[in-house]
Amino acid sequence: MASHTYTTRCPGWYRWKETRLQGQDSPFIRASKKAVYESDLLATYAATNLRLEALDRYLWKDTNHLDLKRLWEYLAQYLYFPRLKNENVLLEAIHDGVTSTIWSESFAYAEGFDEETGKYRGLRVATGINPSISTQSLLVKPEVAQQQFDAEKSQATLINPGGTTKTVDETPSGGDYPSDTPDHDGKNGDSDNGARGNQTPVLRRFYGNVDIDAMRVNRDTPAIANEVIQHLTSLNGARVKITLEIEAEIPEGVPDDVARTVMENCRTLKFNSQSFEQE
């Protein structure tokens, strides 16, 4: 049994709290478990609490959005913010808030902000996302997000050649549902077909291939996941397949113990195929 002292938050002030720890784990692990048990260290966090306790109260009074990298730095640095156990707690709170049908009580999510147009890129609400601790991942005030959705919807009626009108019903999650209305004669003529032929092609597939330095795989792989893969997996209905291919040439040969270790680890990690060759 040992005692441990840590800081707890109280309304308007802070105090040092001393508590006795039990168990055989290291003092750090025991202190963490105790803090979680007494709600001084949060293993789960509600999106509405994040907005009320951190965003509305301190962080976005003078701005319409905040990137997740800066948000996490604030939460980890300043004592007057809620103490989250790790980054995953924050990411889960953000995911739940954006996915919820009552997102207006928390926040929207975007993948960037265009300074020239004043619009958010990849603005999403009420749909699944895969957020990351990045300067490109933004939390947006719900009222600001709604203004952009309304503006985009009001501009979605296009006049096609020949007098045919085309209305695009844009949903907050980014889906477009085009519908053609008859022209003044009450018919959809060849002009409508011509307008369709001039529409921007819809991109439906992506393929990428990249070489990764074996000595820097721990650095490069997370960057690829955050900057490429997470943008693809966040799209509605996207099915993303990732295949890792390893090719190694060892001029002096592979020792038996290394070969056994590699093969066994491949089987444990459920590789589709693995083999060593003589030439």
N, C-alpha and C positions, 0 to 999 in steps of 0.2 A: 504494500500500500504506500502511495506517495502522494504528495500534494503538487498541484500545478496551478499557475496563475496566468490568466489570459484576460483580454479586454472584452467587455460586453457593452452593447449599445443600450442606452436608455433614452427616453424622450428628452431631447435638449441637452443631454450631458452624457459622460462616459465614466465608467468606473472599472477598477481592476477587481476581478473575481477570483477567489481562491477556492479550489475544490480538490477533494481527495480522489485519487485514481486507483483502480483495482485491476488486477490481471498481470499476465506475464509478458505482454508485448512491450515494445519500446515505449518510452514516455510520450513520444510524438504520436504514435498510433493511439495510445490510450487517451491522450488529451483530445485528439480528433474525434474519437468515438463519443467521449463525454460531451464535447461541444455540440455534436450532432444531436445527441440524445436530449440535450437541454435547449435545442433550437438556437444556439449561438452560432452554429455553423450549419448552413442550409444545404441538404442533399437534394432537395427538390424546391422549385420556386415557381410561383404562378406568374403568368404573363401580366395579369392586371396589377399584381404587386410590383413588378418591375417598372411598370409605367408610373404608378402612383408614388412609389418610394424613391425612385431614382430619376426617371425621365422627366415627369411633370414637375417634380419638386426642385430639381437641380440642373439637369443636363440639356434640355432642349427648350428652355424659356426663350432664347434668342435665336433659335435655328429651327428649321423644319425637319432636319434629319440628323442622324448620328451613325458613324460607322462602328462596326462591332469590335474592331481592334481597339479603338479609343475607349469604347464603353467598357471592355474587359479591363483595360489598364486603370480606368477610374475605379471600378469595383474592387480591384485588387490592391489599390494604393490608399484610398481614403477611408478612414474608420467610420465615417458617418453613413456609408453605404452598407447595404446588407452583405454579410459575409457568405459567399458561395463556396462550396467545397472545391469545385474545379470548373473548367471551361464547359464541360458537358452539361452542367446544371443550367448555365446561361443559354446554351444552344437549344436545349430541350424546351426551356421557357419560351424562347423566340419561335420555335417550330410550332408549339401548341397555340401561341397567340395568333400567328398568321393563319394557321390552318383552321382556326375556329370560325364558325359562321357569325359570331359576334365580335369579329376582329376590330370593329369600330371602338370597342372598349379597351383595346390594347394598342396595336400599331400595324402598319403595313410594312412590306419588305421590298427592297429594290436592289438591283445589281449594279447600280451606278447612277450618276447624276450628270446631265449634260448642261454645262454652264451657259452655252450659247442659246439653247432653246428653253432652258429652265424646266426641262422635263426629266422624269426619272426613267431609266432604262430597266426593263424587266420588272416593272412594278407588279406586285402580286399580293393578293389577299384571298382568303377563304379557299386556299388550295395548298397542296403539299409543297414544301421547300426543303432544301438541304443547306442550311446556313453554315458559314465558317467564320472563324475569327480573322477578318480581313478588312482592309480599308475599302474594298469594293462591295462589301455587304453592308447595306444600310437599313436602319429602322426609320420609318417615315411616319410623321404624324397622320393619323387616320383622316382627319378633315382635309389635309393637303392632298393625300392620295385620292380622296373622293372627288376633289376639284379637278384633278387630272383625268379621272375616269369620265366625269361629266363633260369636260371639254372635248375629249376624244370622241365621245358618243355624239355630241352635237355636230361634229365635223364629218360624221361617217356616212352622210347621204351624198352620193356621187351622181352627177348627171352624165349619162352615157351618150355617145353620138346617136343622133336620130331621135332624141327626146326621151329615151328610156331612162327611168330612174332606178338606182340600185341602192338599197339600204343595208348597211352592215350593223348588226346588233352586237356591240362589243361587250363582253362580260368582264368583270374585274379581274378574273384570273388570266385574261389575255386571249381568250378564244374568240374567233370571229365567225359569225354565222350569216353569210350573205343570202339575200333573198331578192329576186327580181320582180318588179311590178310592171304591169302592162303599160304600153305607150298610149298615146292619146287615141289610137284606134282600138284599144282594148286587146291588142295582140303583141306577142313578143316576136319581133321580126328578125331579119338578118343582122340588123344593127346591134341587137343584143348579143348575138353570137360573136360579132366582131369585137365588142367591148370585152367579152370574156377572154378572147384571144390575146388582148393587150394587157391582161392582168399580170402582176408580178408572179413568177413561178414560186411554188411552195417548196421549200427545202425540207426533205423528209429523211435524209440519211446523212450520217457523218462518219468519216473514217480518218484515223490519225495514226501515225507511226513515229516513234521518237527513240533515239539512242540515249541510254542513260549510263553515265560513268559509274562503274561498279564501286568505285571508292567514294562516290557522292550520292549513292542511292537513297540514303536516309534524308538527304537534303532535297533532292530533286523530286522524289515521289510525292511527298505532301504538297509541293508546289503544283504539280500536275493535277493532283486530286482537287485542290482548291480552285485553281484558275481555269481548268478545262472540264473535268468530269462533273463537278458539282453543278455547273451551269446546265449540263445536258440532263443530269438526273432530276433536276428541278422542274423540267418541262412536263406538262400533263401527258400521261400515257407513254412516256419515253421508256424504252427498253434498252438499257446500256449494257453491253457485254465488254468486259475487259480481259484480255489475254496477255499474260506475261511470258515472254519467250527468252530463255537463257541459252546462250551458246558460248562455250568456253574451250579454248585451245591451250593445252598444257604440254609444251614440248618435252619436258623432262619426265612426264608420266604422273599418274595419280597414285599415291600410296594406298594400300589396301584399306587401312583404317579410315582414311578420308572418303574413299569410295563407298564403304559400308555406311558411314554416317550420312553422306549426302543422299544415298538411295533410300535409307530408312526415313530420313526427314521428308523426302519427297512423297513417300507413301503416306506418312502421317498427315502431311498437308494436302493430301488428295490431289496430287498432280495428275493430269490426264495421261501423261507419258513421261518417262525418264529413262535414260540409258547412258552408259559409257561406251565408247568405241575405241578400237585399237588404232585406227587411222582416220 
